[in-house]
Amino acid sequence: MKRNYEGCALCDATWGDYWREVEGERMFFCCSICADAFENMVKRVKKETGWNRVESVTIDGNYSRGRNCTATSGKERIEYFFRHEDGRITEFEIKSQGTSPVP
């Protein structure tokens, strides 16, 4: 899965040493809470869209103000906002959904 972060897949922190397989890929996280939140976010995107797989996720934001994200699967795209508490999704709002523009 393509991500915009080099560190933790959710928050980009470089401390910690927590690994988890998400969508068939072994990913680095700073802690189990970020891993839970990322995995639950991916599951929620799949539930909302009906997708079998999430191919990319771009994340902007943080824990306190929430995160604006864009996820893709093939030509499909969804933009959404989410917050979590201890890894559980507490707020999820779809901003837009549709087909990605052809570059």
MODELLER restraints for C-alpha pairs under 7 A, 6 or more apart:
rsr = mdl.restraints
at = mdl.atoms
rsr.add(forms.Gaussian(group=physical.xy_distance, feature=features.Distance(at['CA:1:A'], at['CA:55:A']), mean=4.97, stdev=0.5))
rsr.add(forms.Gaussian(group=physical.xy_distance, feature=features.Distance(at['CA:1:A'], at['CA:56:A']), mean=5.24, stdev=0.5))
rsr.add(forms.Gaussian(group=physical.xy_distance, feature=features.Distance(at['CA:2:A'], at['CA:55:A']), mean=6.34, stdev=0.5))
rsr.add(forms.Gaussian(group=physical.xy_distance, feature=features.Distance(at['CA:2:A'], at['CA:56:A']), mean=4.44, stdev=0.5))
rsr.add(forms.Gaussian(group=physical.xy_distance, feature=features.Distance(at['CA:2:A'], at['CA:57:A']), mean=6.41, stdev=0.5))
rsr.add(forms.Gaussian(group=physical.xy_distance, feature=features.Distance(at['CA:3:A'], at['CA:9:A']), mean=6.99, stdev=0.5))
rsr.add(forms.Gaussian(group=physical.xy_distance, feature=features.Distance(at['CA:3:A'], at['CA:56:A']), mean=5.88, stdev=0.5))
rsr.add(forms.Gaussian(group=physical.xy_distance, feature=features.Distance(at['CA:3:A'], at['CA:57:A']), mean=5.25, stdev=0.5))
rsr.add(forms.Gaussian(group=physical.xy_distance, feature=features.Distance(at['CA:3:A'], at['CA:58:A']), mean=5.85, stdev=0.5))
rsr.add(forms.Gaussian(group=physical.xy_distance, feature=features.Distance(at['CA:4:A'], at['CA:58:A']), mean=5.42, stdev=0.5))
rsr.add(forms.Gaussian(group=physical.xy_distance, feature=features.Distance(at['CA:4:A'], at['CA:59:A']), mean=6.89, stdev=0.5))
rsr.add(forms.Gaussian(group=physical.xy_distance, feature=features.Distance(at['CA:5:A'], at['CA:12:A']), mean=5.42, stdev=0.5))
rsr.add(forms.Gaussian(group=physical.xy_distance, feature=features.Distance(at['CA:6:A'], at['CA:12:A']), mean=6.28, stdev=0.5))
rsr.add(forms.Gaussian(group=physical.xy_distance, feature=features.Distance(at['CA:7:A'], at['CA:13:A']), mean=5.24, stdev=0.5))
rsr.add(forms.Gaussian(group=physical.xy_distance, feature=features.Distance(at['CA:7:A'], at['CA:14:A']), mean=4.87, stdev=0.5))
rsr.add(forms.Gaussian(group=physical.xy_distance, feature=features.Distance(at['CA:8:A'], at['CA:14:A']), mean=6.31, stdev=0.5))
rsr.add(forms.Gaussian(group=physical.xy_distance, feature=features.Distance(at['CA:8:A'], at['CA:28:A']), mean=5.47, stdev=0.5))
rsr.add(forms.Gaussian(group=physical.xy_distance, feature=features.Distance(at['CA:8:A'], at['CA:29:A']), mean=4.13, stdev=0.5))
rsr.add(forms.Gaussian(group=physical.xy_distance, feature=features.Distance(at['CA:8:A'], at['CA:30:A']), mean=5.37, stdev=0.5))
rsr.add(forms.Gaussian(group=physical.xy_distance, feature=features.Distance(at['CA:9:A'], at['CA:27:A']), mean=6.88, stdev=0.5))
rsr.add(forms.Gaussian(group=physical.xy_distance, feature=features.Distance(at['CA:9:A'], at['CA:28:A']), mean=6.24, stdev=0.5))
rsr.add(forms.Gaussian(group=physical.xy_distance, feature=features.Distance(at['CA:9:A'], at['CA:29:A']), mean=5.74, stdev=0.5))
rsr.add(forms.Gaussian(group=physical.xy_distance, feature=features.Distance(at['CA:10:A'], at['CA:34:A']), mean=5.97, stdev=0.5))
rsr.add(forms.Gaussian(group=physical.xy_distance, feature=features.Distance(at['CA:10:A'], at['CA:38:A']), mean=5.94, stdev=0.5))
rsr.add(forms.Gaussian(group=physical.xy_distance, feature=features.Distance(at['CA:11:A'], at['CA:62:A']), mean=6.79, stdev=0.5))
rsr.add(forms.Gaussian(group=physical.xy_distance, feature=features.Distance(at['CA:13:A'], at['CA:30:A']), mean=6.12, stdev=0.5))
rsr.add(forms.Gaussian(group=physical.xy_distance, feature=features.Distance(at['CA:14:A'], at['CA:30:A']), mean=6.68, stdev=0.5))
rsr.add(forms.Gaussian(group=physical.xy_distance, feature=features.Distance(at['CA:15:A'], at['CA:30:A']), mean=5.74, stdev=0.5))
rsr.add(forms.Gaussian(group=physical.xy_distance, feature=features.Distance(at['CA:16:A'], at['CA:30:A']), mean=4.35, stdev=0.5))
rsr.add(forms.Gaussian(group=physical.xy_distance, feature=features.Distance(at['CA:16:A'], at['CA:31:A']), mean=6.25, stdev=0.5))
rsr.add(forms.Gaussian(group=physical.xy_distance, feature=features.Distance(at['CA:17:A'], at['CA:29:A']), mean=6.81, stdev=0.5))
rsr.add(forms.Gaussian(group=physical.xy_distance, feature=features.Distance(at['CA:17:A'], at['CA:30:A']), mean=5.91, stdev=0.5))
rsr.add(forms.Gaussian(group=physical.xy_distance, feature=features.Distance(at['CA:18:A'], at['CA:28:A']), mean=6.01, stdev=0.5))
rsr.add(forms.Gaussian(group=physical.xy_distance, feature=features.Distance(at['CA:18:A'], at['CA:29:A']), mean=5.14, stdev=0.5))
rsr.add(forms.Gaussian(group=physical.xy_distance, feature=features.Distance(at['CA:18:A'], at['CA:30:A']), mean=5.69, stdev=0.5))
rsr.add(forms.Gaussian(group=physical.xy_distance, feature=features.Distance(at['CA:18:A'], at['CA:31:A']), mean=5.45, stdev=0.5))
rsr.add(forms.Gaussian(group=physical.xy_distance, feature=features.Distance(at['CA:18:A'], at['CA:32:A']), mean=6.62, stdev=0.5))
rsr.add(forms.Gaussian(group=physical.xy_distance, feature=features.Distance(at['CA:19:A'], at['CA:26:A']), mean=6.58, stdev=0.5))
rsr.add(forms.Gaussian(group=physical.xy_distance, feature=features.Distance(at['CA:19:A'], at['CA:27:A']), mean=5.55, stdev=0.5))
rsr.add(forms.Gaussian(group=physical.xy_distance, feature=features.Distance(at['CA:19:A'], at['CA:28:A']), mean=4.74, stdev=0.5))
rsr.add(forms.Gaussian(group=physical.xy_distance, feature=features.Distance(at['CA:19:A'], at['CA:29:A']), mean=5.84, stdev=0.5))
rsr.add(forms.Gaussian(group=physical.xy_distance, feature=features.Distance(at['CA:20:A'], at['CA:26:A']), mean=5.53, stdev=0.5))
rsr.add(forms.Gaussian(group=physical.xy_distance, feature=features.Distance(at['CA:20:A'], at['CA:27:A']), mean=5.49, stdev=0.5))
rsr.add(forms.Gaussian(group=physical.xy_distance, feature=features.Distance(at['CA:20:A'], at['CA:28:A']), mean=6.81, stdev=0.5))
rsr.add(forms.Gaussian(group=physical.xy_distance, feature=features.Distance(at['CA:20:A'], at['CA:35:A']), mean=6.90, stdev=0.5))
rsr.add(forms.Gaussian(group=physical.xy_distance, feature=features.Distance(at['CA:21:A'], at['CA:27:A']), mean=5.91, stdev=0.5))
rsr.add(forms.Gaussian(group=physical.xy_distance, feature=features.Distance(at['CA:22:A'], at['CA:39:A']), mean=6.39, stdev=0.5))
rsr.add(forms.Gaussian(group=physical.xy_distance, feature=features.Distance(at['CA:29:A'], at['CA:35:A']), mean=5.83, stdev=0.5))
rsr.add(forms.Gaussian(group=physical.xy_distance, feature=features.Distance(at['CA:33:A'], at['CA:86:A']), mean=5.66, stdev=0.5))
rsr.add(forms.Gaussian(group=physical.xy_distance, feature=features.Distance(at['CA:33:A'], at['CA:87:A']), mean=4.90, stdev=0.5))
rsr.add(forms.Gaussian(group=physical.xy_distance, feature=features.Distance(at['CA:34:A'], at['CA:87:A']), mean=6.28, stdev=0.5))
rsr.add(forms.Gaussian(group=physical.xy_distance, feature=features.Distance(at['CA:36:A'], at['CA:87:A']), mean=4.70, stdev=0.5))
rsr.add(forms.Gaussian(group=physical.xy_distance, feature=features.Distance(at['CA:37:A'], at['CA:84:A']), mean=6.48, stdev=0.5))
rsr.add(forms.Gaussian(group=physical.xy_distance, feature=features.Distance(at['CA:37:A'], at['CA:87:A']), mean=3.89, stdev=0.5))
rsr.add(forms.Gaussian(group=physical.xy_distance, feature=features.Distance(at['CA:37:A'], at['CA:88:A']), mean=5.95, stdev=0.5))
rsr.add(forms.Gaussian(group=physical.xy_distance, feature=features.Distance(at['CA:37:A'], at['CA:89:A']), mean=6.77, stdev=0.5))
rsr.add(forms.Gaussian(group=physical.xy_distance, feature=features.Distance(at['CA:40:A'], at['CA:88:A']), mean=6.84, stdev=0.5))
rsr.add(forms.Gaussian(group=physical.xy_distance, feature=features.Distance(at['CA:40:A'], at['CA:89:A']), mean=6.78, stdev=0.5))
rsr.add(forms.Gaussian(group=physical.xy_distance, feature=features.Distance(at['CA:41:A'], at['CA:89:A']), mean=6.93, stdev=0.5))
rsr.add(forms.Gaussian(group=physical.xy_distance, feature=features.Distance(at['CA:46:A'], at['CA:52:A']), mean=6.59, stdev=0.5))
rsr.add(forms.Gaussian(group=physical.xy_distance, feature=features.Distance(at['CA:53:A'], at['CA:73:A']), mean=6.39, stdev=0.5))
rsr.add(forms.Gaussian(group=physical.xy_distance, feature=features.Distance(at['CA:54:A'], at['CA:71:A']), mean=6.75, stdev=0.5))
rsr.add(forms.Gaussian(group=physical.xy_distance, feature=features.Distance(at['CA:54:A'], at['CA:72:A']), mean=6.01, stdev=0.5))
rsr.add(forms.Gaussian(group=physical.xy_distance, feature=features.Distance(at['CA:54:A'], at['CA:73:A']), mean=5.16, stdev=0.5))
rsr.add(forms.Gaussian(group=physical.xy_distance, feature=features.Distance(at['CA:55:A'], at['CA:72:A']), mean=5.66, stdev=0.5))
rsr.add(forms.Gaussian(group=physical.xy_distance, feature=features.Distance(at['CA:55:A'], at['CA:73:A']), mean=5.04, stdev=0.5))
rsr.add(forms.Gaussian(group=physical.xy_distance, feature=features.Distance(at['CA:56:A'], at['CA:71:A']), mean=5.44, stdev=0.5))
rsr.add(forms.Gaussian(group=physical.xy_distance, feature=features.Distance(at['CA:56:A'], at['CA:72:A']), mean=5.29, stdev=0.5))
rsr.add(forms.Gaussian(group=physical.xy_distance, feature=features.Distance(at['CA:57:A'], at['CA:69:A']), mean=6.79, stdev=0.5))
rsr.add(forms.Gaussian(group=physical.xy_distance, feature=features.Distance(at['CA:57:A'], at['CA:70:A']), mean=5.67, stdev=0.5))
rsr.add(forms.Gaussian(group=physical.xy_distance, feature=features.Distance(at['CA:57:A'], at['CA:71:A']), mean=4.41, stdev=0.5))
rsr.add(forms.Gaussian(group=physical.xy_distance, feature=features.Distance(at['CA:57:A'], at['CA:72:A']), mean=6.74, stdev=0.5))
rsr.add(forms.Gaussian(group=physical.xy_distance, feature=features.Distance(at['CA:58:A'], at['CA:69:A']), mean=5.39, stdev=0.5))
rsr.add(forms.Gaussian(group=physical.xy_distance, feature=features.Distance(at['CA:58:A'], at['CA:70:A']), mean=5.19, stdev=0.5))
rsr.add(forms.Gaussian(group=physical.xy_distance, feature=features.Distance(at['CA:58:A'], at['CA:71:A']), mean=6.46, stdev=0.5))
rsr.add(forms.Gaussian(group=physical.xy_distance, feature=features.Distance(at['CA:59:A'], at['CA:67:A']), mean=6.40, stdev=0.5))
rsr.add(forms.Gaussian(group=physical.xy_distance, feature=features.Distance(at['CA:59:A'], at['CA:68:A']), mean=6.01, stdev=0.5))
rsr.add(forms.Gaussian(group=physical.xy_distance, feature=features.Distance(at['CA:59:A'], at['CA:69:A']), mean=4.56, stdev=0.5))
rsr.add(forms.Gaussian(group=physical.xy_distance, feature=features.Distance(at['CA:59:A'], at['CA:70:A']), mean=6.85, stdev=0.5))
rsr.add(forms.Gaussian(group=physical.xy_distance, feature=features.Distance(at['CA:60:A'], at['CA:67:A']), mean=5.47, stdev=0.5))
rsr.add(forms.Gaussian(group=physical.xy_distance, feature=features.Distance(at['CA:60:A'], at['CA:68:A']), mean=5.25, stdev=0.5))
rsr.add(forms.Gaussian(group=physical.xy_distance, feature=features.Distance(at['CA:60:A'], at['CA:69:A']), mean=6.20, stdev=0.5))
rsr.add(forms.Gaussian(group=physical.xy_distance, feature=features.Distance(at['CA:61:A'], at['CA:67:A']), mean=4.28, stdev=0.5))
rsr.add(forms.Gaussian(group=physical.xy_distance, feature=features.Distance(at['CA:61:A'], at['CA:68:A']), mean=6.19, stdev=0.5))
rsr.add(forms.Gaussian(group=physical.xy_distance, feature=features.Distance(at['CA:63:A'], at['CA:83:A']), mean=6.96, stdev=0.5))
rsr.add(forms.Gaussian(group=physical.xy_distance, feature=features.Distance(at['CA:66:A'], at['CA:81:A']), mean=6.98, stdev=0.5))
rsr.add(forms.Gaussian(group=physical.xy_distance, feature=features.Distance(at['CA:66:A'], at['CA:82:A']), mean=5.81, stdev=0.5))
rsr.add(forms.Gaussian(group=physical.xy_distance, feature=features.Distance(at['CA:66:A'], at['CA:83:A']), mean=4.79, stdev=0.5))
rsr.add(forms.Gaussian(group=physical.xy_distance, feature=features.Distance(at['CA:67:A'], at['CA:81:A']), mean=5.53, stdev=0.5))
rsr.add(forms.Gaussian(group=physical.xy_distance, feature=features.Distance(at['CA:67:A'], at['CA:82:A']), mean=5.45, stdev=0.5))
rsr.add(forms.Gaussian(group=physical.xy_distance, feature=features.Distance(at['CA:67:A'], at['CA:83:A']), mean=6.46, stdev=0.5))
rsr.add(forms.Gaussian(group=physical.xy_distance, feature=features.Distance(at['CA:68:A'], at['CA:80:A']), mean=5.83, stdev=0.5))
rsr.add(forms.Gaussian(group=physical.xy_distance, feature=features.Distance(at['CA:68:A'], at['CA:81:A']), mean=4.44, stdev=0.5))
rsr.add(forms.Gaussian(group=physical.xy_distance, feature=features.Distance(at['CA:68:A'], at['CA:82:A']), mean=6.72, stdev=0.5))
rsr.add(forms.Gaussian(group=physical.xy_distance, feature=features.Distance(at['CA:69:A'], at['CA:79:A']), mean=5.65, stdev=0.5))
rsr.add(forms.Gaussian(group=physical.xy_distance, feature=features.Distance(at['CA:69:A'], at['CA:80:A']), mean=5.35, stdev=0.5))
rsr.add(forms.Gaussian(group=physical.xy_distance, feature=features.Distance(at['CA:69:A'], at['CA:81:A']), mean=6.09, stdev=0.5))
rsr.add(forms.Gaussian(group=physical.xy_distance, feature=features.Distance(at['CA:70:A'], at['CA:77:A']), mean=6.97, stdev=0.5))
rsr.add(forms.Gaussian(group=physical.xy_distance, feature=features.Distance(at['CA:70:A'], at['CA:78:A']), mean=5.62, stdev=0.5))
rsr.add(forms.Gaussian(group=physical.xy_distance, feature=features.Distance(at['CA:70:A'], at['CA:79:A']), mean=4.36, stdev=0.5))
rsr.add(forms.Gaussian(group=physical.xy_distance, feature=features.Distance(at['CA:70:A'], at['CA:80:A']), mean=6.41, stdev=0.5))
rsr.add(forms.Gaussian(group=physical.xy_distance, feature=features.Distance(at['CA:71:A'], at['CA:77:A']), mean=5.74, stdev=0.5))
rsr.add(forms.Gaussian(group=physical.xy_distance, feature=features.Distance(at['CA:71:A'], at['CA:78:A']), mean=5.39, stdev=0.5))
rsr.add(forms.Gaussian(group=physical.xy_distance, feature=features.Distance(at['CA:71:A'], at['CA:79:A']), mean=6.54, stdev=0.5))
rsr.add(forms.Gaussian(group=physical.xy_distance, feature=features.Distance(at['CA:72:A'], at['CA:78:A']), mean=6.48, stdev=0.5))
rsr.add(forms.Gaussian(group=physical.xy_distance, feature=features.Distance(at['CA:75:A'], at['CA:99:A']), mean=5.46, stdev=0.5))
rsr.add(forms.Gaussian(group=physical.xy_distance, feature=features.Distance(at['CA:75:A'], at['CA:100:A']), mean=5.34, stdev=0.5))
rsr.add(forms.Gaussian(group=physical.xy_distance, feature=features.Distance(at['CA:76:A'], at['CA:98:A']), mean=5.71, stdev=0.5))
rsr.add(forms.Gaussian(group=physical.xy_distance, feature=features.Distance(at['CA:76:A'], at['CA:99:A']), mean=4.41, stdev=0.5))
rsr.add(forms.Gaussian(group=physical.xy_distance, feature=features.Distance(at['CA:76:A'], at['CA:100:A']), mean=5.65, stdev=0.5))
rsr.add(forms.Gaussian(group=physical.xy_distance, feature=features.Distance(at['CA:77:A'], at['CA:97:A']), mean=5.74, stdev=0.5))
rsr.add(forms.Gaussian(group=physical.xy_distance, feature=features.Distance(at['CA:77:A'], at['CA:98:A']), mean=5.41, stdev=0.5))
rsr.add(forms.Gaussian(group=physical.xy_distance, feature=features.Distance(at['CA:77:A'], at['CA:99:A']), mean=5.60, stdev=0.5))
rsr.add(forms.Gaussian(group=physical.xy_distance, feature=features.Distance(at['CA:77:A'], at['CA:100:A']), mean=5.53, stdev=0.5))
rsr.add(forms.Gaussian(group=physical.xy_distance, feature=features.Distance(at['CA:78:A'], at['CA:96:A']), mean=5.78, stdev=0.5))
rsr.add(forms.Gaussian(group=physical.xy_distance, feature=features.Distance(at['CA:78:A'], at['CA:97:A']), mean=4.28, stdev=0.5))
rsr.add(forms.Gaussian(group=physical.xy_distance, feature=features.Distance(at['CA:78:A'], at['CA:98:A']), mean=6.48, stdev=0.5))
rsr.add(forms.Gaussian(group=physical.xy_distance, feature=features.Distance(at['CA:79:A'], at['CA:94:A']), mean=6.12, stdev=0.5))
rsr.add(forms.Gaussian(group=physical.xy_distance, feature=features.Distance(at['CA:79:A'], at['CA:95:A']), mean=5.26, stdev=0.5))
rsr.add(forms.Gaussian(group=physical.xy_distance, feature=features.Distance(at['CA:79:A'], at['CA:96:A']), mean=5.15, stdev=0.5))
rsr.add(forms.Gaussian(group=physical.xy_distance, feature=features.Distance(at['CA:79:A'], at['CA:97:A']), mean=6.25, stdev=0.5))
rsr.add(forms.Gaussian(group=physical.xy_distance, feature=features.Distance(at['CA:80:A'], at['CA:93:A']), mean=5.48, stdev=0.5))
rsr.add(forms.Gaussian(group=physical.xy_distance, feature=features.Distance(at['CA:80:A'], at['CA:94:A']), mean=4.27, stdev=0.5))
rsr.add(forms.Gaussian(group=physical.xy_distance, feature=features.Distance(at['CA:80:A'], at['CA:95:A']), mean=4.91, stdev=0.5))
rsr.add(forms.Gaussian(group=physical.xy_distance, feature=features.Distance(at['CA:80:A'], at['CA:96:A']), mean=6.96, stdev=0.5))
rsr.add(forms.Gaussian(group=physical.xy_distance, feature=features.Distance(at['CA:81:A'], at['CA:92:A']), mean=5.69, stdev=0.5))
rsr.add(forms.Gaussian(group=physical.xy_distance, feature=features.Distance(at['CA:81:A'], at['CA:93:A']), mean=5.15, stdev=0.5))
rsr.add(forms.Gaussian(group=physical.xy_distance, feature=features.Distance(at['CA:81:A'], at['CA:94:A']), mean=6.51, stdev=0.5))
rsr.add(forms.Gaussian(group=physical.xy_distance, feature=features.Distance(at['CA:82:A'], at['CA:91:A']), mean=5.19, stdev=0.5))
rsr.add(forms.Gaussian(group=physical.xy_distance, feature=features.Distance(at['CA:82:A'], at['CA:92:A']), mean=4.44, stdev=0.5))
rsr.add(forms.Gaussian(group=physical.xy_distance, feature=features.Distance(at['CA:82:A'], at['CA:93:A']), mean=6.45, stdev=0.5))
rsr.add(forms.Gaussian(group=physical.xy_distance, feature=features.Distance(at['CA:83:A'], at['CA:89:A']), mean=5.93, stdev=0.5))
rsr.add(forms.Gaussian(group=physical.xy_distance, feature=features.Distance(at['CA:83:A'], at['CA:90:A']), mean=5.68, stdev=0.5))
rsr.add(forms.Gaussian(group=physical.xy_distance, feature=features.Distance(at['CA:83:A'], at['CA:91:A']), mean=5.06, stdev=0.5))
rsr.add(forms.Gaussian(group=physical.xy_distance, feature=features.Distance(at['CA:83:A'], at['CA:92:A']), mean=6.78, stdev=0.5))
rsr.add(forms.Gaussian(group=physical.xy_distance, feature=features.Distance(at['CA:84:A'], at['CA:90:A']), mean=5.01, stdev=0.5))
rsr.add(forms.Gaussian(group=physical.xy_distance, feature=features.Distance(at['CA:84:A'], at['CA:91:A']), mean=6.81, stdev=0.5))
